[in-house]
Amino acid sequence: MKTIIGFILLFSGGLSAINPEVAWQWEIGWKVKDAEPSDAYLLYTRVVGIVLSIIGLILIFSW
């Protein structure tokens, strides 16, 4: 079960780290019309994505 959660975290974190605009669109962008994310929010999304990816890797490779 830890491995499955690890892969989910790795996928979602990787997506957020690589392309925070898409993560913003999935999370908030569909709720509002003609809005753009701020640079601070994109940085926050990227940092959280990196942290989630690290946690996912730890869960995948832990016994």
VENTATA-V102269 format. One record per helix or strand. SS is the DSSP state (hx for helix, st for strand). FROM is the first residue (numbers start at 1). TO is the last residue. Records with the same first field share a line. If there is no record, write none. Layout:
# VENTATA-V102269
SS = FROM-TO / FROM-TO
This chain:
# VENTATA-V102269
hx = 2-18 / 20-29 / 39-61
